[in-house]
Amino acid sequence: MTDKTPGWGALLSGKDGIRSLALAGGVALHAINVYLVTTILPSVVRDIGGLDYYAWNTTLFVIASIVGASLASRLLRRAGPRRAYVMAAALFGFGTLICALAPSMPVMLGGRLVQGAGGGVLLALTYAMIRIVFPPALWPRAMGLVSGMWGVATLIGPALGGIFADLDAWRWAFGSVIPAVILFAVLAFMVLPAENPAETPDDRPGRLPAFQLALLCVIVLTVSVASASSSLAVNLSGMVISLLLMAALVMAERRAEVRLFPRGSLSLKTQLGLVFATMSFLSITVTSSEIFVPLFLQVLHGQSPLVAGYLAAIMGGAWSVGSIACSGARGAAVPRIILAAPLLAIAGMVGLAILVPPGSTGGFVAIASISVALSLVGLGVGSGWPHLLTQVLQVAPADEQVLASASITTVQLFATAVGAALAGMVANMGGLTDPGGFTGTSAASLWLFVVFAIAPVLGLFTALRVARALR
C-alpha cells in the first residue's frame, strides 16, 4: 500500500463521478429524510392526529432500517449491484409515497416502516458498492464523501422540512423527495455493474439469522419504551433487560452457523470488534448531543427554534468537513487521526457540560463558545469516520466482505437508536420533565453531557488499540 491517496478528481470525474453521485445520493436520501420528518412531524400530528404514536415514527423507522440493512447482503448477492440498488430505491420511494398520502397515523407508520426498510438497504448497499466499484486506493475518499452526506443532511433536512411546515404543506415535503429517488435510481441503473465481480464461491446467500435480528430489534424496542417512562424503576428495568438481551445476542452470534455480523465483530479481542466498538461509542456521542441541543439552546440561551436548529447543525457540518478533509490521509497519519477522533469529542463534550447548563442571555461570546464545542465533537467524529469504515472492509474476513459492508450500517443504526433512547432516559431522570422549566432543563443538560462524555472516553481506549495495530 502506498502512502499517497488519489485526489478527489479521481473519484469525482468520469464514470466514477457518476457512481459517486449515485451512491452518495442514496445516503443523502436516507439522512435528509430523517431530519425532514423530525421537522414536519408536529404539522403531521396537527393534521391527521396520532400524538400518542409520535415517537413511534422514529422507533419503527430505525427498526425497519436495521432489518433492511441486515437483508442488504442477501439482496446484493441475489440481484446483483444494479438491480439491488434500484429495488431498494423503489422500496424507499414507495414508503415515501405512502407517507405523503397517509390519511391517518397508522397508515403513516406503515409508510415509515417501508421507508425505513428501503433506506436501511440503501445505506448498507452503499458501503458494499464502494468495495465493488472503486479500487481500494479510493475507498477512504469514497467513505469520506458518503459519511459527509450526514452533515449535509443536517443543513438541508430541517430547512426543507421547515419551508413546507410553514406553508402548511407537509405532504409535499414527502413528495419533494420522490423525484430525487427516481434520479438516483436511474443513475445507479446506468453506472452500476449488473453482477458483483468481487463475489466468491463462499459469498452465496444463506439462511437468515432471524433469531439474532429479532434480538437486535427487541433491544431497540426495550430501550425506547423504557426511556419514554417517567418512572425510574421502569428506566432501570429497561436497561437491565437490554443488557441481558445484548449478552444473549453475543452468545447467539458465537454459536450460530448463520451470523448477523462477520466473525470477530462482537469481540474486543479482534481488530474488527475494536473498530466496531469505536464506531459505536462515537455514534452514541453525536446522537446524545444532537437530539437535545436545540431544546437546550431555546430554553437556556433564549434562541429561536430556527436559530437553535441551525446551531445544532454545526455539529453535522463539522462532521462533513472532518470527513472530507481527512479522508485522504494515509500511512502514519491514519492512526493519529483515529486517536484524535475521541479526543476531540471528549473536549467538545466537556465544553458543552461547562457552557450549556448555566444558561445565558444569548450573547455572541456564549453562543460562539458553544458552537466551538459542538464543532469539536463533529470534527472529531467526522475526521476519524472514513478511516474506521475503511478499516472494517480491510480487516473483515475475506469470505465475509459483503456481510461486513452491511454490518457497518447495522452497527451505526443500532448505536444511534440506543444512544437516542438512553439520552432521553438520562435527560428525563436529570429533571427535564420534573421539575422541568429552566431549572430542570439546566440539570438535565449537565447530566446528559457528563454521562455521555463517558462514551468518547471508552472510544479512546478502543481507538488506542486500533491505532496500535496500524503502526
SULJO-V684701 format. One record per backbone hydrogen bond with DSSP energy under -0.5 kcal/mol. CO is the residue of the C=O (numbers start at 0). NH is the residue of the N-H. E is the energy in kcal/mol with one decimal. If there is no record, write none. Layout:
co,nh,e
CO,NH,E
CO,NH,E
This chain:
co,nh,e
6,9,-1.0
6,10,-0.7
7,10,-0.6
7,11,-2.5
8,12,-0.7
12,15,-0.6
12,16,-1.3
13,17,-1.3
14,18,-2.4
15,19,-2.6
16,20,-2.1
17,21,-2.5
18,22,-2.5
19,23,-2.9
20,24,-2.0
21,25,-1.5
22,26,-1.5
23,27,-2.5
24,28,-2.6
25,29,-1.6
26,30,-2.8
27,31,-3.2
28,32,-1.8
29,33,-1.5
30,34,-1.5
31,35,-2.8
32,36,-2.5
33,37,-1.6
34,38,-1.5
35,39,-1.9
36,40,-1.7
39,42,-0.6
39,43,-2.1
40,44,-2.6
41,45,-1.9
42,46,-1.4
43,47,-2.9
44,48,-1.9
47,104,-0.6
49,52,-1.6
50,53,-1.8
52,56,-0.7
53,56,-1.4
54,57,-0.9
54,58,-2.2
55,59,-2.4
56,60,-0.9
57,61,-2.6
58,62,-2.4
59,63,-2.6
60,64,-2.0
61,65,-2.3
62,66,-2.2
63,67,-2.8
64,68,-2.9
65,69,-2.1
66,70,-1.5
67,71,-0.8
68,71,-0.6
68,72,-0.5
70,74,-2.1
71,75,-2.8
72,76,-2.0
73,77,-2.1
74,78,-3.0
75,79,-1.8
78,82,-0.5
79,83,-2.3
80,84,-2.1
81,85,-2.1
82,86,-2.7
83,87,-2.3
84,88,-2.5
85,89,-2.4
86,90,-2.3
87,91,-2.4
88,92,-2.8
89,93,-2.5
90,94,-2.2
91,95,-2.1
92,96,-2.1
93,97,-2.1
94,98,-2.1
95,99,-2.2
96,100,-1.7
97,101,-0.8
98,101,-0.7
103,107,-2.0
104,108,-2.8
105,109,-1.7
106,110,-2.3
107,111,-2.3
108,112,-2.0
109,113,-2.0
110,114,-2.9
111,115,-2.8
112,116,-2.2
113,117,-2.4
114,118,-3.1
115,119,-2.7
116,120,-2.0
117,121,-2.4
118,122,-2.5
119,123,-2.3
120,124,-2.9
121,125,-2.0
122,126,-1.4
123,127,-1.7
124,128,-3.1
125,129,-1.8
126,130,-1.2
127,131,-1.3
128,132,-3.4
129,133,-1.4
134,137,-2.1
134,138,-0.5
135,138,-1.2
137,141,-2.7
138,142,-3.0
139,143,-2.3
140,144,-2.5
141,145,-2.5
142,146,-2.8
143,147,-1.7
144,148,-0.6
145,148,-1.2
146,149,-1.2
146,150,-0.6
147,151,-1.9
148,152,-2.3
149,153,-1.3
150,154,-0.7
151,154,-1.0
151,155,-2.2
152,156,-2.6
154,158,-0.7
155,159,-3.0
156,160,-2.8
157,161,-2.7
158,162,-2.2
159,163,-1.8
160,164,-2.4
161,165,-2.5
162,166,-1.5
163,168,-3.1
164,167,-1.3
168,171,-0.9
168,172,-0.8
169,172,-0.5
169,173,-1.2
170,174,-2.2
171,175,-2.3
173,176,-1.4
173,177,-0.8
174,177,-0.6
174,178,-0.7
175,179,-0.5
176,180,-1.9
177,181,-2.2
178,182,-2.4
179,183,-2.5
180,184,-2.0
181,185,-2.3
182,186,-2.3
183,187,-2.4
184,188,-2.2
185,189,-1.7
186,190,-1.9
187,191,-2.4
192,81,-1.7
194,196,-0.9
195,198,-1.4
199,202,-2.0
207,209,-2.6
208,212,-2.3
209,213,-2.5
210,214,-2.2
211,215,-2.2
212,216,-2.0
213,217,-2.5
214,218,-2.3
215,219,-1.8
216,220,-2.5
217,221,-2.9
218,222,-2.4
219,223,-2.4
220,224,-2.9
221,225,-2.4
222,226,-2.3
223,227,-1.0
225,228,-1.1
230,234,-2.3
231,235,-2.8
232,236,-2.4
233,237,-2.5
234,238,-1.9
235,239,-2.5
236,240,-2.7
237,241,-2.2
238,242,-2.3
239,243,-2.2
240,244,-2.4
241,245,-2.3
242,246,-2.2
243,247,-2.1
244,248,-2.3
245,249,-2.4
246,250,-2.3
247,251,-2.5
248,252,-2.5
249,253,-1.9
250,254,-1.5
251,255,-1.5
256,258,-0.6
261,264,-1.9
263,266,-1.2
263,272,-0.5
266,269,-1.2
269,273,-1.9
270,274,-2.3
271,275,-2.5
272,276,-2.2
273,277,-2.4
274,278,-2.5
275,279,-2.3
276,280,-2.4
277,281,-2.1
278,282,-2.5
279,283,-2.4
280,284,-1.7
281,285,-2.0
282,286,-2.6
283,287,-2.4
284,288,-1.3
285,289,-2.9
286,290,-1.9
287,291,-0.7
288,292,-1.8
289,293,-0.6
291,295,-2.6
292,296,-2.6
293,297,-1.6
294,298,-2.6
295,299,-2.6
295,300,-0.6
296,300,-0.8
296,302,-1.9
297,301,-0.7
299,359,-2.2
303,307,-3.1
304,308,-2.3
305,309,-2.0
306,310,-2.3
307,311,-2.2
308,312,-1.2
310,313,-1.3
311,314,-1.2
311,315,-0.5
312,316,-2.6
313,317,-2.8
314,318,-1.9
315,319,-2.0
316,320,-2.3
317,321,-2.8
318,322,-2.6
319,323,-2.6
320,324,-2.6
321,325,-2.1
322,326,-0.9
325,328,-1.6
329,332,-1.7
330,333,-1.3
330,334,-0.6
331,335,-0.9
332,336,-2.2
333,337,-2.4
334,338,-1.9
335,339,-2.1
336,340,-1.6
337,341,-0.7
338,342,-1.2
339,343,-2.8
340,344,-1.8
341,345,-2.6
342,346,-2.2
343,347,-2.4
344,348,-2.5
345,349,-2.6
346,350,-2.3
347,351,-2.3
348,352,-2.3
349,353,-1.6
350,354,-2.6
351,355,-2.4
351,356,-0.5
355,358,-1.3
362,366,-2.2
363,367,-2.9
364,368,-2.2
365,369,-2.0
366,370,-2.3
367,371,-1.9
368,372,-2.0
369,373,-2.5
370,374,-2.3
371,375,-2.2
372,376,-1.6
373,377,-2.2
374,378,-3.3
375,379,-2.3
376,380,-2.2
377,381,-2.7
378,382,-2.3
379,383,-1.5
380,384,-1.6
381,385,-0.8
383,387,-1.9
384,388,-2.6
385,389,-2.2
386,390,-1.9
387,391,-1.6
388,392,-1.4
389,393,-1.8
390,394,-2.6
391,395,-1.4
396,399,-2.1
397,400,-0.7
399,403,-2.3
400,404,-2.1
401,405,-1.9
402,406,-2.2
403,407,-1.2
404,408,-0.7
405,409,-1.7
406,410,-2.9
407,411,-2.2
408,412,-2.9
409,413,-2.4
410,414,-2.6
411,415,-2.3
412,416,-2.7
413,417,-2.6
414,418,-2.5
415,419,-2.4
416,420,-2.1
417,421,-2.7
418,422,-2.2
419,423,-2.0
420,424,-2.0
421,425,-2.8
422,426,-2.6
423,427,-2.3
424,428,-2.5
425,429,-1.9
426,430,-0.6
426,431,-2.2
427,430,-1.0
430,435,-2.1
435,439,-2.4
436,440,-2.3
437,441,-2.5
438,442,-2.2
439,443,-2.5
440,444,-2.4
441,445,-1.9
442,446,-2.4
443,447,-2.6
444,448,-2.4
445,449,-2.2
446,450,-2.7
447,451,-2.4
448,452,-0.7
450,453,-1.3
451,454,-0.6
451,455,-0.7
452,456,-1.2
453,457,-2.6
454,458,-2.3
455,459,-1.9
456,460,-1.3
457,461,-1.8
458,462,-2.7
459,463,-2.2
460,464,-1.3
461,465,-2.0
462,466,-3.1
463,467,-2.2
464,468,-1.4
465,469,-0.8
466,469,-0.8
466,470,-0.8
467,470,-0.9
